[in-house]
Amino acid sequence: MPTFSCRMDIRIKNKKAFFEFYLIEKFVAGIQLTGTEIKSVREGKVSLAESYCAFKGDELFVVNMHIAEYSLGTHYNHEPKRDRKLLLNRRELKKLFIKVKEKGLTIIPVVMFINNKGLAKLEVAVAKGKKLYDKRESLKSDDAKREIERRMKY
């Protein structure tokens, strides 16, 4: 097994997704990356904040995900916001396609991580957008949980 000089505990979360959406169902997908992209991912230079997933033909792509250019890359470096293909089996793709046809549902990337084999994986979720009052309720419950934990400490 090859040894990597970087951290293997890469786990990049899309915090905005948890705040703005109800996550209904999650899937773990492989992601097709170039050489300099995987090196940037291993350095943790990824942003999932404004990204979403869309179908192009029969295939699912993650759109608007920012992977910073690799610092030691040459003229072969990648484009930071290109569309990247997600690797799912046909049954999962069909299931996602049917879910997205429903009104108000979308597919968003939630977590990007490196598995124990050293491969980049992206956890995507079928999600429904929250209304403004739902977001306020989420903030209140998070504050209450934080306050309870703080008091339990002492």
N, C-alpha and C positions, 0 to 999 in steps of 0.2 A: 504494500500500500504506500502511495507517495506521501511524503511529509510536506506539510505546508508551513510556511514561516508566519502566516497570519493567524488571527483568532479564528477558531472554528465555531464559536458560539454567536454567529451573526444572526440577529433576529430583528428585522426592521418592521415596525408596526405603522399602520395607517391610523393614527389617533383620531383624525378628522372623521373617518368612516364610522367609528363607534359612537361618535357624538351626533352625526347627521343622519344615520340610517338604523333601521331595525334589521339585524342580520337573521335571515330565515334559514338558509341552508349553506353549508360550507363544503368546498371541494379543494383538494390539494392537486396542483398542476405543475408539471415541469415547465420550464421556460427556455426557449431557444435563444442562446446568447453567443456573442463572438468572444474571442480570446481576451481582448482588452476590457470587455464588459464584465466578464466573470472576475477579473482581477480587481476592478473597481468595486464590485459587490462584496468581495472578500475584505476590502478595506472599509466597507460600510458606507459607501458614498452613494446612497440610493434615496430617492424621495418618492413616496407613494401618494402624497397629499392630493394632487389634482387628477389622479389617474382613474381610469375606468376600463371596462372590457367591452369589446364590440365584435360582432360576427362579420366576417368578410367572406362571403360564399359559405362554405361548410366549416371554415376554421375560425377559431376564437383568438383574438389578438388583444393584448393589453396596450392601451393608447395613453400617451401623455405621461408615462412613467419616466422620471428623470434619473439616469445613471450617469454620474459625472465622468468626464473623460479621464482615462488612466494617466497618472502623472508621468510615467516613464514610457508612454506610448509614443510612437513616431507618426509618420504620415498615414499609418494604417489604423489610427485611432478611430473609434466609433462616433456616430452622431448621438448626442445625449438623449434626445426625446423621440427616437424612432419607434415605430410600432413593432412589438415583439410577439412572436407566435407562442401561444400556450399549448402545451402537450397534454391532451386528455384523450381517453379512449372514446370511441364512437358513441357508446351508450350514454356516457356522461355529457358529451356535447349535445346529443339529442334532448336529454333531460333539461339542460340549461336553455337550449333554444326554445323549448316549449314554455318554460317558466318566464323567459324574457318577453314572450308574446303577450303575457298577462299585463293588464294596465297597471302602471306604477312600479313595476319591478325592474331592477337593473342588476348588473353584475359588477362588483367592485373588488379590487385587490385589498386584502386585509393585512396579511403578514408575508414578508419575504424572508426566507431562511435558507441556510446551507444544511443539508441532511448529513448523516454520519458517513455517507459515501463521498461527500465533497461536492454534491450536485446542488445547484440552486433550484429551489422550489418556491412556488407562489401559492398562498392560500387565498382563494377567491370565494366570495359569498354572494348569494342571491339576496338582494336587499330591497327594502321599501323605505322611502324617504320619510323622515319625521317632520311633523308640523312644529311651528315655533313653540307652542305650549308644551309639546312633548319634550323639546330640548330643555325648556325651563325646568320641567319636572325631573329630568335626568340630572341637571345641575344640583337641584335641591337634594335628591337622594344621595348623590356622590358626596355633597358637603356633610350630610347627616352621617354617612358611613365613616367619613374621615374624622368627624368629631367624636363618634363612639370609640373608634380605635385610639384616638388621642387620650380619651378619658380612661380607657382600659389599661393603657400603659402605666398610668400613675395609680 
